[in-house]
Amino acid sequence: MGKPSRVLIVGGTGYMGKRMVMASLALGHPTFVLVRPDQVASNIHKAQLVISFKQAGAHLIQGSVDDHESIVNALKQVDVVVSTIAESHILEQLKLIKAIKEVGTIKRFLPSEFGMDVDRMHHVMEPGNLLFEQKRQVRRATEAARIPYTYVSANCFAGYFLAGLAQYGRFIPPTDKVFIYGEGTRIVIWVYEDDAATYALKTVDDPKTVNKTVYIRPPKNILSQREVVEIWEKLCGKVLHKMPISEEDWLAPMEDESTSVQRKVEMAIFYHIFYRGELANFELNQSNQLEAATLYPDVEYTSVERYLSRFA
Ligand SMILES: NC(=O)c1ccc[n+]([C@@H]2O[C@H](COP(=O)([O-])OP(=O)(O)OC[C@H]3O[C@@H](n4cnc5c(N)ncnc54)[C@H](OP(=O)(O)O)[C@@H]3O)[C@@H](O)[C@H]2O)c1
């Protein structure tokens, strides 16, 4: 195997981006972080994060996808681009794609995805489909520009979904009562964000993953909400009061004008995951579908039990 590719992270100071930077460094890639100078100068968290990247060995490149010359300059220094641009700015990646095409030397592009496979989700309930549609636009633009890509479907991030036992808007586990979606038996796939970053970076120099979708399905983490609650009950030594929410009750606020669009988007996504079971209701049997834990059995992923034990 050759030398690890040079990797540029775009969106590096974000929730997922910072994990990509650290995973890239840990896997021995010369790692470059696109830094928007104005943002870093005016934000204490970003400023300190960027310095910590530098101290960990990353190279900082000043620039922005809004500034074509700067992004072209950054792309000329690397082989691989991993984008973790925010959901609110997914279409900014069209500028990145234009620059990648112009430079012509990028061997792999991972667009900002890391959730459900958007090409399987054309039917998402409105207004939840907006984000999926934008991610699909980025996929189609990548393919049209003939840029080698890998799409990473990382399912439910642990911090967002597992930590709160999938309670909407809650990020630590409850110890008294828990809402259960329907029967709570739909199968969900729970993935620790650091593991998602490691798997994503593992793909970038792997010829098997070029122009494929890689699904992260850690075998021990394919569990229903009820199974997750049981694991937590054992860890915390308490039996939680279960409060089932019917599909109708869950969806009722979608009809309410006072519910914000953001909330409706999130509720629609919860609906497809927890009531329809659409993360795990299909097999990976097409030639463009691969599974990360099978590809990279050397990665010691974090089990649901180990993740939740931090809260016990
Ligand atoms: N599967 C899941 O459960 C799950 C959960 C959360 C997110 N995700 C996915 O993960 C991906 C990354 O999400 P995230 O939560 O990490 O994002 P985030 O933290 O909200 O933002 C990521 C970065 O986007 C960049 N950005 C923001 N505004 C920008 C602008 N106007 N122009 C250019 N860059 C801008 C910033 O990077 P810099 O300031 O460093 O340039 C920011 O730190 C998304 O595709 C999201 O859908 C999945």
The ligand as a MOL file (V3000), in Angstrom:
LIG
                    3D

  0  0  0     0  0            999 V3000
M  V30 BEGIN CTAB
M  V30 COUNTS 48 52 0 0 0
M  V30 BEGIN ATOM
M  V30 1 N -26.4220 10.8170 11.1020 0
M  V30 2 C -26.6570 11.7230 12.0090 0
M  V30 3 O -27.2460 11.4190 13.0550 0
M  V30 4 C -26.1780 13.1310 11.7930 0
M  V30 5 C -26.2530 14.0560 12.8380 0
M  V30 6 C -25.7480 15.3420 12.6280 0
M  V30 7 C -25.2160 15.6830 11.3840 0
M  V30 8 N -25.1850 14.7600 10.3980 0 CHG=1
M  V30 9 C -24.6390 15.1280 9.0610 0
M  V30 10 O -23.2630 15.4260 9.1820 0
M  V30 11 C -22.9250 16.4670 8.2690 0
M  V30 12 C -22.1680 17.5660 9.0140 0
M  V30 13 O -23.0260 18.1020 9.9980 0
M  V30 14 P -22.4610 18.8560 11.2990 0
M  V30 15 O -23.5190 18.7330 12.3460 0
M  V30 16 O -21.0880 18.3770 11.5970 0 CHG=-1
M  V30 17 O -22.4150 20.3400 10.7730 0
M  V30 18 P -22.1970 21.6860 11.6140 0
M  V30 19 O -21.3850 21.3930 12.8210 0
M  V30 20 O -23.5040 22.3590 11.7960 0
M  V30 21 O -21.3740 22.5800 10.5810 0
M  V30 22 C -20.2320 22.0750 9.9460 0
M  V30 23 C -19.4140 23.1860 9.3730 0
M  V30 24 O -20.0110 23.7470 8.2180 0
M  V30 25 C -19.2710 24.9160 7.9330 0
M  V30 26 N -20.1610 26.0040 7.5320 0
M  V30 27 C -21.1760 26.5280 8.2220 0
M  V30 28 N -21.7120 27.5600 7.5380 0
M  V30 29 C -21.0120 27.6630 6.3800 0
M  V30 30 C -21.0510 28.5280 5.2690 0
M  V30 31 N -21.9150 29.5460 5.1980 0
M  V30 32 N -20.1650 28.3490 4.2630 0
M  V30 33 C -19.2650 27.3750 4.3430 0
M  V30 34 N -19.1600 26.5220 5.3930 0
M  V30 35 C -20.0360 26.6820 6.3890 0
M  V30 36 C -18.5370 25.3180 9.2040 0
M  V30 37 O -17.1680 24.9570 9.0590 0
M  V30 38 P -15.9190 25.9470 9.2030 0
M  V30 39 O -16.3600 27.1010 10.0390 0
M  V30 40 O -14.8870 25.0900 9.8270 0
M  V30 41 O -15.5970 26.3510 7.8080 0
M  V30 42 C -19.1830 24.4170 10.2150 0
M  V30 43 O -18.3700 24.1660 11.3180 0
M  V30 44 C -24.2250 16.9380 7.6230 0
M  V30 45 O -24.3390 16.4200 6.3280 0
M  V30 46 C -25.2950 16.3800 8.5330 0
M  V30 47 O -26.4970 16.0720 7.8480 0
M  V30 48 C -25.6350 13.4890 10.5640 0
M  V30 END ATOM
M  V30 BEGIN BOND
M  V30 1 1 1 2
M  V30 2 2 2 3
M  V30 3 1 2 4
M  V30 4 1 4 5
M  V30 5 2 4 48
M  V30 6 2 5 6
M  V30 7 1 6 7
M  V30 8 2 7 8
M  V30 9 1 8 9
M  V30 10 1 8 48
M  V30 11 1 9 10
M  V30 12 1 9 46
M  V30 13 1 10 11
M  V30 14 1 11 12
M  V30 15 1 11 44
M  V30 16 1 12 13
M  V30 17 1 13 14
M  V30 18 2 14 15
M  V30 19 1 14 16
M  V30 20 1 14 17
M  V30 21 1 17 18
M  V30 22 2 18 19
M  V30 23 1 18 20
M  V30 24 1 18 21
M  V30 25 1 21 22
M  V30 26 1 22 23
M  V30 27 1 23 24
M  V30 28 1 23 42
M  V30 29 1 24 25
M  V30 30 1 25 26
M  V30 31 1 25 36
M  V30 32 1 26 27
M  V30 33 1 26 35
M  V30 34 2 27 28
M  V30 35 1 28 29
M  V30 36 1 29 30
M  V30 37 2 29 35
M  V30 38 1 30 31
M  V30 39 2 30 32
M  V30 40 1 32 33
M  V30 41 2 33 34
M  V30 42 1 34 35
M  V30 43 1 36 37
M  V30 44 1 36 42
M  V30 45 1 37 38
M  V30 46 2 38 39
M  V30 47 1 38 40
M  V30 48 1 38 41
M  V30 49 1 42 43
M  V30 50 1 44 45
M  V30 51 1 44 46
M  V30 52 1 46 47
M  V30 END BOND
M  V30 END CTAB
M  END
